Amino acid sequence: MTTTRASSETLYWIAITFVLFPILTAVGIFLRTVQAGGLPGLQSWFYPLMTLHGVGMVGVWYVAAMAAVSDRLSRYVSPSPLMGRIALAGTLLGVALLLVCVFAGRFAAGWYFLYPLPFKGEWPQWAAVTFLLAMTVLGATWLLWSLDLLRAIAARYSLSQALAWHYLAGRSEPELPPAVLITTVSLIAAVAALLSGVVLLVLFYVELLAGTASDPLLMKNLTFFFGHTLVNLTLYLGIALVYDLLPVYAGRPWKTNRIVATSWNCVLLIVLFAYFHHMYMDFVQPGALQAIGQIASYASAIPAAVVTIFGALLLTYRTRMRWNLGSTLIFLALAGWAIGGVGAVIDSTISANVRLHNTLWVPAHFHTYFLAGVVFMVIGYFYHRCQELTDLPENRSVQRLAVLLMVIGAYGFFAMFYLAGAYSVPRRYAIYPAELAFGAKYAGAAAAFAATFLLGFILYLAETGKRWLRVVRPGQ
């Protein structure tokens, strides 16, 4: 593969991610510190900042993964530079609206903003409207961005080729990079999820303008189909990077074959139904859908995770792997994905879910595959891209220390969530009641581990940031 010049949009996305992620991480440390009994004068900010942290983290890493995949796919297809600029502007506008509703309006409905909570809180109505406008701008922007990437893929590959159906028929021409297959699957599902978000927001606006109440069960299904699916697809976009980058460091090709094609086509069929495991507590939901939720949650782990992880192990087995900050983070991300996935499968089991789902076990598993999975994949790619464009000498000692601190911080942070969840400490509580006071100890330890992770990320920033600056200002 040839080295291509990074677009200005890619460099902007890297900078935005590097600014927002540490801030949102500090917000997360604030949340766990409050739960530990600290900062009593700021406890009233817990739920507004929880909303900002949730929406912010999901949004930042979705667009960061999209930007990384768009940059990588430019080696195979031609995404629109204009759409890249529109995506950047729309995201920044949406973020600005989100900041206004949180800091000026103290909007605190949480990142899932379950109906009818946005209309029932203590915040002013304009704050709820501003939040819905932020979601509208972000959703519309990301929908157009997803459609443009699908357009770019369709300009070179037919739908059957982009989904690798010719491999299922025993043909290998035209050759299809796995990253294109995985991105196609992810974006088709993303379009469905974002369209459900459009329907959800329209129903919110209808109630706001006409006073016509919506069906709560329908609204909850739309919310989780939109939110849960989009979070899963953020991870799959990161996996597309893994398939494309690990061969660069292993010196071996990772090609699409019948097994890879079968597994990712199964993902497209399964991933849209996994969200039902969020509906187990809704007893009016048809029982068949609850069973589908458990089956889909189990089945989704097999084709994507098993095939990908075993493929990565085989790719790197007995090879002269070139380890640096980028390749190490990308490889470790597979572990975060697997461990968080096991936690998710446990929670999606109905008999376990009735005890775990409203506890800290849930943020335990999604923080695992998001922080130690998606984040590691994307920042690994960002380092790789900046190093590829500058070829500066690498400080292996600093890089090892950065990885060590991030891994220790991340997994210590996760462990506190898992232990607290196993002991039935509830999620979303700002202050624990006397019966659950022991949860404060886990929260305090989690805050300390998160600070350790943040220190490691700052070292990562020092290594990657100077390469980013060299790309932006080549003469300095």
C-alpha positions in Angstrom: 0.0 0.0 0.0 1.2 3.5 -0.8 1.3 6.3 1.8 -1.3 8.9 1.0 -1.4 12.5 2.3 -3.8 13.0 5.1 -6.7 15.3 4.4 -7.1 18.4 6.4 -10.4 17.1 7.7 -8.6 14.0 9.1 -6.0 16.2 10.9 -8.9 18.3 12.3 -10.6 15.2 13.6 -7.5 14.1 15.3 -7.1 17.5 17.0 -10.7 17.6 18.1 -10.5 14.1 19.5 -7.3 14.9 21.4 -9.0 18.0 22.9 -12.4 16.6 23.8 -11.4 13.1 25.1 -9.2 14.3 28.0 -11.9 16.8 29.0 -14.7 14.1 29.0 -12.4 11.7 30.8 -11.9 14.4 33.5 -15.7 14.7 33.7 -15.9 10.9 34.2 -13.4 11.2 37.1 -15.6 13.9 38.5 -18.6 11.6 38.4 -16.8 8.8 40.3 -15.4 11.3 42.8 -18.8 12.5 43.6 -20.0 8.9 44.0 -17.1 8.4 46.4 -18.5 11.2 48.6 -16.1 13.9 47.4 -16.8 17.4 46.1 -20.0 17.9 48.1 -20.4 21.5 46.8 -20.7 20.2 43.2 -23.0 17.3 43.6 -25.9 19.1 41.9 -23.8 18.9 38.7 -23.7 15.1 38.7 -26.6 14.4 36.4 -26.0 17.2 33.8 -22.3 16.2 33.6 -23.3 12.5 33.4 -25.4 13.5 30.4 -22.5 15.4 28.8 -20.1 12.5 29.5 -22.3 9.9 28.0 -23.4 11.8 24.9 -19.9 13.3 24.5 -18.0 10.0 24.7 -20.4 8.2 22.3 -20.3 11.1 19.8 -16.6 11.7 20.0 -15.7 8.1 19.3 -18.3 7.6 16.6 -17.0 10.5 14.6 -13.4 9.6 15.4 -13.9 6.1 14.1 -15.8 7.4 11.1 -12.9 9.9 10.4 -10.3 7.2 10.7 -12.2 4.7 8.5 -12.9 7.4 5.9 -9.2 8.3 5.9 -8.2 4.6 5.5 -10.8 3.9 2.9 -9.4 6.7 0.7 -6.8 4.1 -0.3 -9.6 2.1 -2.0 -12.4 4.5 -2.7 -13.0 8.2 -3.0 -15.1 9.8 -0.2 -16.3 13.3 -0.9 -14.0 16.0 0.6 -17.0 18.4 0.7 -19.0 15.9 2.8 -16.0 15.5 5.1 -16.1 19.3 5.8 -19.9 19.2 6.3 -19.5 16.4 8.8 -16.9 18.4 10.7 -19.1 21.6 10.7 -22.3 19.7 11.7 -20.6 17.9 14.5 -19.1 21.1 15.9 -22.5 22.8 15.8 -24.2 19.8 17.5 -21.5 19.8 20.2 -22.0 23.6 20.8 -25.8 23.1 21.3 -25.1 20.2 23.7 -22.8 22.4 25.8 -25.4 25.1 25.9 -28.2 22.8 27.1 -26.0 21.2 29.8 -24.1 24.2 31.2 -26.7 26.9 30.7 -29.9 24.8 31.1 -28.5 22.0 33.3 -30.2 19.4 31.1 -29.8 16.0 32.8 -31.9 13.3 31.1 -28.9 11.1 30.4 -27.4 10.2 27.0 -30.3 7.8 26.2 -32.8 10.6 27.0 -35.6 8.0 27.5 -39.1 9.3 26.8 -40.8 11.2 28.5 -37.9 12.3 30.8 -36.7 15.2 28.6 -40.1 16.8 29.2 -40.3 15.9 32.9 -37.1 17.2 34.5 -36.4 20.3 36.6 -34.6 21.9 33.7 -36.3 24.6 31.6 -38.1 23.5 28.4 -35.7 25.4 26.2 -32.9 23.2 27.5 -34.8 20.0 26.4 -35.5 21.6 23.0 -31.8 22.6 22.6 -30.8 19.0 23.4 -33.2 17.6 20.8 -31.9 20.1 18.3 -28.3 19.0 19.1 -29.4 15.4 18.5 -31.1 16.4 15.3 -28.0 18.2 13.9 -25.7 15.4 14.9 -28.0 12.6 13.6 -28.6 14.3 10.3 -24.9 15.1 9.8 -23.8 11.5 10.6 -26.6 10.1 8.4 -25.4 12.1 5.4 -21.8 11.2 6.2 -22.6 7.5 6.3 -24.5 7.7 3.0 -21.6 9.4 1.3 -19.2 6.7 2.4 -21.6 4.1 1.1 -21.8 6.1 -2.2 -18.0 6.1 -2.4 -17.9 2.3 -1.9 -20.8 1.8 -4.5 -18.8 3.8 -7.1 -16.2 1.1 -7.2 -18.1 -2.1 -6.0 -21.6 -3.3 -6.5 -23.6 -4.1 -3.4 -23.0 -7.8 -3.8 -19.3 -7.2 -4.2 -19.1 -4.8 -1.3 -20.8 -7.5 0.9 -18.4 -10.1 -0.5 -21.2 -12.3 -1.8 -18.9 -13.5 -4.6 -16.6 -15.0 -2.0 -19.6 -17.0 -0.7 -20.1 -18.3 -4.3 -16.4 -19.4 -4.5 -15.0 -16.5 -6.5 -12.3 -14.1 -5.3 -12.5 -11.5 -8.0 -12.7 -8.6 -7.6 -10.5 -8.7 -4.6 -12.3 -6.9 -1.7 -10.3 -5.6 1.3 -11.8 -6.7 4.6 -12.0 -3.1 5.7 -14.4 -2.3 2.9 -16.6 -5.3 3.7 -16.8 -4.4 7.4 -17.3 -0.7 6.7 -20.2 -1.6 4.3 -21.9 -3.8 6.9 -21.4 -1.2 9.6 -22.7 1.7 7.5 -25.8 -0.1 6.3 -26.7 -0.8 9.9 -25.8 2.7 10.9 -28.2 4.1 8.3 -31.0 2.0 9.8 -30.1 3.2 13.3 -29.9 6.8 12.4 -33.2 6.7 10.5 -34.8 5.3 13.7 -33.3 8.3 15.5 -35.0 10.5 13.0 -38.3 8.9 13.7 -37.7 9.2 17.4 -36.9 12.9 17.2 -39.9 13.6 15.0 -42.2 12.0 17.6 -40.5 14.2 20.3 -41.2 17.3 18.2 -44.8 16.3 17.5 -45.5 16.0 21.2 -43.6 19.3 21.8 -45.6 21.2 19.2 -49.0 19.5 19.1 -49.2 17.9 22.6 -49.8 14.5 21.2 -48.3 11.9 23.5 -46.3 9.0 22.1 -46.4 5.3 23.1 -43.6 4.9 25.7 -42.7 1.3 24.6 -42.4 2.4 21.0 -40.2 5.3 22.0 -38.0 3.1 24.1 -37.5 0.6 21.3 -36.6 3.4 18.9 -34.2 4.9 21.4 -32.3 1.7 22.0 -32.4 0.6 18.4 -30.7 4.0 17.6 -28.3 4.2 20.6 -27.3 0.6 21.2 -26.8 -0.1 17.5 -24.7 3.0 16.9 -22.4 2.1 19.8 -21.9 -1.4 18.5 -21.2 0.0 15.0 -18.6 2.4 16.4 -16.7 -0.7 17.6 -17.1 -2.4 14.2 -15.7 0.6 12.4 -12.7 0.2 14.7 -12.4 -3.4 13.8 -12.2 -2.4 10.1 -9.0 -0.5 11.1 -7.6 -3.6 12.8 -8.1 -5.7 9.7 -6.3 -3.1 7.6 -3.5 -2.2 9.9 -2.3 -5.4 11.6 -1.0 -6.8 8.2 1.2 -3.6 7.9 3.0 -4.5 11.1 2.9 -8.3 10.8 4.1 -8.3 7.2 1.4 -10.8 6.2 -1.8 -10.2 4.2 -5.2 -10.5 5.9 -7.5 -11.1 3.0 -11.2 -11.6 2.6 -12.2 -15.2 2.3 -15.4 -17.3 2.6 -15.2 -17.4 6.4 -14.7 -13.7 6.8 -17.5 -12.9 4.3 -19.9 -15.3 6.1 -19.1 -13.9 9.5 -19.6 -10.3 8.6 -22.8 -10.9 6.6 -24.1 -12.7 9.7 -23.3 -9.6 11.7 -25.4 -7.5 9.4 -28.4 -9.8 10.1 -27.8 -10.1 13.8 -26.7 -6.7 15.1 -30.0 -5.0 14.4 -31.8 -7.3 16.9 -29.3 -7.3 19.8 -30.8 -4.2 21.4 -33.8 -6.2 22.6 -31.7 -7.2 25.6 -32.3 -3.7 26.9 -36.0 -4.4 27.0 -36.2 -7.4 29.3 -37.7 -5.3 32.2 -40.5 -4.1 29.9 -42.9 -7.0 30.5 -45.4 -5.7 27.9 -42.8 -6.3 25.2 -43.8 -9.5 23.3 -42.0 -12.5 24.8 -40.7 -13.6 21.4 -38.8 -10.4 21.0 -37.1 -10.9 24.4 -36.0 -14.4 23.3 -34.7 -12.9 20.0 -32.7 -10.4 22.1 -30.9 -13.1 24.0 -30.2 -15.2 20.9 -29.0 -12.2 18.9 -26.8 -11.0 21.7 -25.1 -14.5 21.9 -25.0 -15.0 18.2 -23.4 -11.6 17.4 -20.3 -12.5 19.5 -19.5 -15.5 17.4 -19.0 -14.3 13.8 -17.4 -11.0 14.5 -15.4 -11.6 17.6 -14.3 -15.2 17.2 -13.4 -15.0 13.6 -11.6 -11.7 14.0 -9.7 -12.6 17.2 -8.5 -16.0 15.9 -7.7 -14.4 12.6 -5.5 -11.8 14.4 -3.8 -14.4 16.5 -3.0 -16.5 13.4 -1.8 -13.4 11.5 0.7 -12.5 14.2 1.7 -16.0 15.2 5.4 -16.6 14.6 5.9 -13.5 12.6 8.4 -10.6 13.1 5.7 -8.3 14.4 6.8 -4.6 14.4 5.7 -3.3 17.7 5.3 0.3 18.4 2.7 2.5 20.0 0.2 2.1 17.2 0.4 -1.7 16.7 0.5 -2.4 20.5 -2.7 -0.4 21.1 -4.4 -2.0 18.1 -3.5 -5.5 19.3 -4.5 -4.8 22.9 -7.8 -3.4 21.7 -8.8 -7.0 20.7 -8.5 -8.0 24.3 -10.7 -5.1 25.5 -13.3 -6.1 22.9 -13.3 -9.7 24.0 -13.4 -9.0 27.7 -16.1 -6.4 27.4 -18.0 -8.7 25.1 -18.0 -11.5 27.6 -19.4 -9.0 30.2 -22.1 -8.0 27.7 -23.1 -11.6 27.0 -23.4 -12.3 30.7 -25.7 -9.2 31.1 -27.7 -10.2 28.0 -28.6 -13.5 29.6 -32.1 -13.1 30.9 -31.6 -14.9 34.2 -28.5 -12.7 34.9 -29.9 -9.5 33.5 -32.7 -9.3 36.0 -30.1 -8.9 38.7 -27.3 -7.0 36.8 -28.9 -4.7 34.4 -29.6 -1.8 36.7 -26.3 -2.1 38.5 -22.8 -0.9 37.6 -22.2 -4.1 35.7 -23.6 -2.4 32.6 -21.2 0.5 32.6 -18.5 -2.0 33.4 -18.9 -4.0 30.2 -19.5 -1.0 27.8 -16.6 0.9 29.3 -14.4 -2.1 28.7 -15.1 -2.6 25.0 -15.3 1.1 24.4 -12.3 2.4 26.3 -10.0 -0.6 26.0 -11.5 -1.5 22.6 -12.7 1.4 20.4 -10.4 4.0 22.0 -7.3 1.9 21.6 -8.2 1.0 18.0 -8.7 4.6 17.0 -5.8 6.3 18.9 -3.6 3.4 17.6 -4.6 4.4 14.1 -4.1 8.1 14.8 -0.6 7.4 16.0 0.1 5.1 13.0 -1.1 7.8 10.6 0.9 10.6 12.1 4.0 8.4 12.3 3.5 7.2 8.7 3.5 10.8 7.5 6.5 12.1 9.5 8.7 9.0 10.2 10.1 10.6 13.4 12.3 8.5 15.6 10.3 6.6 18.1 10.9 6.8 21.9 10.1 3.2 22.9 10.5 3.8 26.6 7.9 6.6 26.7 5.6 4.6 24.5 5.8 1.5 26.7 5.2 3.7 29.8 2.1 5.3 28.1 0.7 1.9 27.2 1.4 0.5 30.7 -0.3 3.4 32.5 -3.3 3.3 30.2 -3.7 -0.5 30.6 -3.3 -0.5 34.4 -5.6 2.6 34.7 -8.3 1.2 32.3 -8.5 -2.3 33.7 -8.4 -1.1 37.3 -11.2 1.3 36.5 -13.2 -1.5 34.9 -12.6 -3.9 37.8 -14.2 -1.5 40.2 -17.3 -1.3 38.0 -17.5 -5.1 37.7 -17.1 -5.7 41.5 -19.6 -3.0 42.4 -22.1 -4.4 39.9 -21.6 -8.0 41.2 -22.5 -6.6 44.7 -25.6 -4.9 43.3 -24.4 -1.3 43.5 -26.9 0.6 41.3 -25.9 2.7 38.3 -26.8 6.4 37.9 -26.8 7.1 41.6 -25.0 10.3 42.5 -25.0 9.5 46.2 -25.3 6.0 47.5 -27.8 5.3 50.4 -26.6 4.0 53.7 -27.3 0.4 52.6 -24.9 0.7 49.7 -22.3 2.9 51.3 -19.6 0.4 50.4 -20.1 1.4 46.7 -18.3 4.7 47.5 -15.0 2.8 48.1 -15.2 1.3 44.6 -16.0 4.7 43.1 -13.0 6.3 44.8 -10.7 3.5 43.6 -12.2 3.9 40.1 -11.5 7.6 40.1 -7.8 6.9 41.0 -7.5 4.3 38.3 -9.1 6.7 35.7 -6.6 9.4 36.7 -3.8 6.8 36.0 -5.3 6.1 32.6 -5.4 9.9 31.9 -1.7 10.2 32.8 -0.9 7.5 30.3 -3.0 9.2 27.7 -1.2 12.5 28.2 2.1 10.6 27.5 0.4 9.2 24.4 -0.6 12.8 23.4 3.0 13.9 23.8 4.2 11.2 21.4 1.4 11.6 18.8 1.0 15.3 19.2 4.5 16.2 18.1 4.0 14.1 15.0 0.6 15.7 14.3 2.3 19.1 14.6 5.1 18.1 12.2 2.4 17.1 9.6 0.5 20.4 10.1 3.7 22.5 10.1 6.3 20.5 8.1 9.0 23.2 8.4 9.0 23.3 12.2 
